[in-house]
């Protein structure tokens, strides 16, 4: 419901004579400022979840998760950050990504410095909030603020703090970031394999999980200068000291420069190997790809029952496995939250600029907002109607719960059935005499004949 009322809450009044809308005084009017604010907020959300999951696993010991939970938490953290600001700032959430986009002509250079500043501030504040929440646990776990013991909760360090050869660490950060940006460029290529915008955050999250599971051991896979430098600055002022910068032969420089170089290389690799060899520079290629995707969508609608039965069977098998193995609870929780987010996003009305041209403002007579329109392919109506039916039943049950309980308590349904039965019985009784009156008399018996003759 909050999604539906977003546009109604931010408007203060509408002047029909001038056709202008007066917004609250605190609303940021300049679009670039809104982008910076959104980017910093998205980075704050991301780092709060990221540092939070690492803190819980490290401070809680083996009873509160392991390395797999950290990998999953990192992916979900960036997924939530992308959902937070993706529609406003593009959700770079990474100075390396911002610089790579600018180098390859996909982002304006004049925006790069403030984007990086917003990302650093968001990461710093996210680490500060997590430290405040886990402050008692930090004092119990490492009261002396040792770099080797607890500084890695916020920033990344090599597996061996005393190693002098940092080439493998640089290569790990370089290659991991290159893979990440390569995947991001492929997702943003409309003529390669078009991706639903809702699926992009999940895809990026899965890429991060795979990088962590494949190349996380040597360095902790920062892949992001802001993700490492922001919390590192916080640890320097929160008790760990300047040693966080000098540790491991000034290792802090590697998570800054290696991801930037790797991001530029990863984006360039995609441009050289795939993007520049497309025929998409004329619009016919893009229209062909779009038409093929719609044709596949239309053909796939004949498998409506398969669309429902197959996921239901797989989900049942997965839940049975979770129940009997008594494991995968955090993964199941994260998957459930994401599916719920998709379900709410599908049911939430959206603005259709083709029919509305933007939000419909209220009139002075009714003071009611016209509902936003949402359209989806008619070919998918046979697939989505059970969801809408279930949603209607759920809302009807919740809103009419009190009335339904009252009807059940006083046996409304039984009373109606009994009344109908009694009404039918009364009708039969009233019709029976008329049937006997017109019926033909039975022939007289032998005794009656003798009496009549006498």
N, C-alpha and C positions, 0 to 999 in steps of 0.2 A: 504493500500500500504506500510505503514511503516513496517508491519509485514513481508511482502514479501521481503523487502530489508534489513532486519536486518543482515542476514549473509553476505550480500555483502558490507555493510557499515563498518563492523568491520575489514575486511581483507585489508591489505595494498598491499601486493605483494605475488606472488607465484613463487617459484623456481622449475622448472620442473626437473632440474638435481638432486637436493637433495630431491625433494618431500616435502619440508617444506613450511610453511606459516609464513610470518613475520607479526606480529600484531603490533598495535600502542604501543608506549612506555608506555602509561598510563594503559594498560590492565593488570589486576591482573592475574597472572599465577597460583598461588597456589589455589587449589580448595577450601580448607577449608577457606581461606581468602575471597573467593567469597561468600561462604555460610554466613559468618559473616556479610559481607557488605549487602547481600540481606536481611538477617534477620533484620538488623537495619533499612534498607530502608522500608521494609514492615511494621515494627512497627511504623515508622514515618508517613507513609501514613495513617495507621489505626488511630493513635491518633490525627492526624490533622483533619480527618473527625469526629471522636468521640467527641473531645473537641469542635470542631466547631459547631456541631448540638446542644450540650448542651448550648454553649454560646449564640447561636441565640435564643433558646427557653427561657432561663432565662433572658437575657438582653433585648430581644424584647418584653417580656410580652406575654399576651394572643393572640396578633395579629400575632405572628410568630411561632405558634406551641404549642404543649402540650406534656404530658408525652408519648403519643403514638408515636409521632414523634421522641422522644429520643430513644425509644426502636427500632424503625425501623432504625434509623440512626446508632445505635450501631451495629446492625446486618449487615447492608450494609458496614459499615466501616471495619469490620473484613473480610467481603467477598472480598472487594477490596484489603486488605492486603494479603489475601491468594492468590489471583490472581497475586499479584505483585511478590511474592517470593516463591510461592509454588513449582515451578519446580526446584528451586536451593537449598533452605535451608530446604524445608519441611513445611515452614510457621508455626512454633510453635507459635510465637507471644505471648508467655505466659511462664514465668519461671516454673509455676506449670505443664504445659503440658510437657515441656522439662524434668523436673525431673521425672515425672511419666513415660515417655517413657524410660528413663534410668533405673529406678528402675525395670521395667518389661522386661528389656533386648532388647528394641527396639531402643535404641540410645546409642552412645558411651559416657561414663562418661567423657572422656578427653575433649569433646566438650562442655560440659554443662556450665562451668564458662564463656567462651567467648560468648556463646549464650545469657546468662542472661545479660552480660554487654551490648551487642549490643541491646537487647530489652529495657534496661533501658535508654540507650542513645537515641534511637529512640523515646521513649515515652517523654523524657525530651524535645527534640527538637520539637516534634509535639506540645506540650503544649506552648512552647515559640513562635512558629509561630502564633498560634491562639491568644495568648495574644497580640502580636504585631498588628495583624489585627483588633482586637476589643478593642484596647487600649483606644480610645476616649469613647467608650461605657462603658468600665469599670470605667473610671473616672467619668462619669455621673451617673452610677448606684451605685457605691460604691467607692468613693474617699478615704475612710479611710481603705480600704482593710480589711473588717470584715470577720472573719472566718465563722460566722454563716450566713452571707448574700451571699457571693460570692465565698468562697474557695471551695465549693462543685461543682463548675463548672469544676474544674480540677481533684480533688481527691474525694474519697467517704467518707462519714461520716454517723454515725447512725442517725436515724430519730430524736432521742432525744440526743442532745450533752451533756446533763447533767446527763444521765443515768449512774448509777454505775454498773448495772448488764449487762454485755456484752455477756452473754451466747447465747441469741437468735441471736445476730449479728454473732457470731462465727458459730452457727449452720446454719444460712442462707448462709454464704459464703462457708462453708464446703459442704453442700448439693447441692448448685447450681453448684459448680465446679465439684463435683462428677458426676452430671448429664451430664455436658458438656463433660468430659473426657470419660464417658461411651459411649456417642454418637460418639465421635471421634474414639474410639477403634472399635466400631461396623462398622463404615464406612470404616475402614482400614482392616477389616476382609474379605479376598477374598472368603471364603467358607461359609459365612453367607448369605449375600445378595449383590452381586457385584454391585457397584455404579459407574456410569460414572464419570471420574475425573472432568469433567466440572461441575457436579452437587454437588460435595462435598463442595465447598465454599458456595453455596446457602443453602445446608442442615445445615451446621454449623451456618450460619447466622440466619436461622429460629429457630434453637435450642436456640441461644442467645436471639432472640426476645421473645420466649416463656418463658425463664427463667426470663427475665426482666418483662414480663407481669404477671408472677406468683409469683416471690419472690424478686421483686425489691424494695418494700417499706421499709423493715427494714434497709437496708444498702446501697442501690443504686447499688447492685450487681457488685462489682469489679471483682471477680472471677479470678483475674490476678494480681500478685504482681507488675509487671512492669507497668501495666496500672494505678495503684494507686500510687506507690512509685515514679516513674519518674516525673509525674506532681506535686506530693506533694513536692518533692525537689525543683522544679521550683518555686512553690508558696512561699516556704520559703525564696528564694533569690529575689523574685519579689515584696516583700512588705508585705506579710502576716506574715512573721516572724516565729520563732521557735514554735509558738503556734499551727501550723498545726500538730506538732508531739505530743504535750502534750494534745491536745483537747480530750474531752470525755475519760479521764482516759487512755491516750496513746493508743487511738483506732487504730493508724496507724499500730500496730503490727498484728491486726486481718486480714486485707487484704493481709498481707504477708504470714502468717503461715497457716491460715485456708484454702486458696485455694491449697496450696502445699499438706497438709494432705488430703484434699478432692479429689484432682486429683489422688493421689496414691490409695486412697480407691476406687474411681470410676473405675480406670483401673483394680485394683485387683478384684473388683466385676464382671466386665465383663469376666475376665479370669476364675474366679471360677464358675460363673453361666452359661456361654455360651461357651467360646472359648475352654476350656479344655475338653468339652464334644463332640466336633466335631470329625469326622473321617478324618479330613483334613490332618493328619500327613503323610498319603500316598498321592501321587499325583492323585490317581484315583478319590478321592472325588472332588478335584478341577476340574478335567477334566469333571466329570459328571455334576457338577454345570454349567460349561461353556457350555457344550453341551445342557443342558436344556434351558439355556438362549437363545442360538442361535436358538433352535427349536421353542421356543415361539416367537422369532423375526420373523422367517420364517412364522409361522402360522398367525401372526398378520398382515402380508403384504396384506392379502386378504381384509382387511378393510381399503383400501386406502382412499376411499371417506369419511369414518367415521373419519379418522385421520384429514381430512381437515375441514369437515363440523362441527363436534362437537366443536373444538376450536374456529372456526369462530363464531358460535352461542353464545358460552359462552362469548367470547370477546365483541361481539356486545351488549349483555345484560349488561355486566359490564360497558361499555362506556355509555350506555343509563342511567344507574344508576348514574354514575359520573356526567353526564350532568344535569339530573333533580334534583339531591340532591345537586349539586354544592359542592361536598366534595371529599375526597380521592385523591386530586391532587398530593400530595407528594408521596403517595403509587403508583399511576399510573405512575408518572415520574420515580421512582426507578425501577418498573417493566419493563417499556419501555426501560430504559438504559440496564437492564440485558438481555432482549430479543435481543436487538441490539448487545450486546456483544456476545451472542451465535451465532447470524446470521453471524457476521463478523468472528468469530472463525471457523464456518463451511466452509465459503467461502475461508478462508486463506489457501494457500498450506502448507502442512506439510511434514516433512522428513519421508520417508518410509524406514527404515533401511533394510527391506527385499529386496528391489529392488535397492536402491541407495548406501547403506552403509555409509550414511552421506552426507553432502553438496557436491555438484559437483563443482569443482573448474574450473575457466576459462582457456581456452587455450591461447597461445601467438598469435595465428593466428586471432581468431575472437574477443577475449576480451569480449565474451558474456557468461553470466552465464546460465547454463542449468536450466530449471525450476525444482523445487522440485515436486515430485509426491505425490498425495493424493489418497488414496484408501478407499472405503467404501463398505459395503455389497451390492451385486447386488440385494438382496431382497428388499432393500430400494430405489432402483433407481426410482420406480414408485411413491414414496412418495416425493422425493427431486427434481425431474425434474421440477415441476412448480416453485420452488425457483430459480433454475438455469436459467430458461426461463425468469422469472421476472428480475433477475439480468442482463441478457444479454440485455433485452429491456431497462432497466434503463441506462446501460452504453452506449448503442447505441444512446439513446436519448440525453444524456449529451454530448457525444463526437461529435455527428453530428448535434447539435442544430443549429449551424450557417448555415450549408448547408440546413437543413430542412426549416428554416425560409426563405432562399433565394428561394427555390423551391416553397414554398407557396406564397411568394410575387409575383413571376412572373408566377403563375398559370401553373407550369410545367405539373401537372397531367391533368388539363383541356385541355391544348394544345395538349397533347398526345392523349387524347380521341377524340378531334375534328379532329386531323390529321388522326386517324384511321377511323373515320366516313367518312371523305372526300375521303379517299383512297378507301373505299368500294363503295361509290357512283360513283366514277370515273370508277371503274371496271364494275359496272352495266351498265353505259352509253356506254362504249366501246363494251360491249357484245351485246347490244340490236340490232344494225343494222344487225349484222350477223344472229341474230335470225329471223329478218324480211325478209332477203334476201332468206333464205331457206324455208320460210313458204309457204304453198300452197295458190294460189290465191283464192279469194272468187268467187262464181258463179255470172255471170252478172245479173243485174236487168232487169225488163220488159222494161224500157225506153231504156236501152242500147241495148236490142234485137231489138227494133223497129228501132233505129238509124242504126244498122248494116244491117238490111234488106233493108232499104232505100238506 
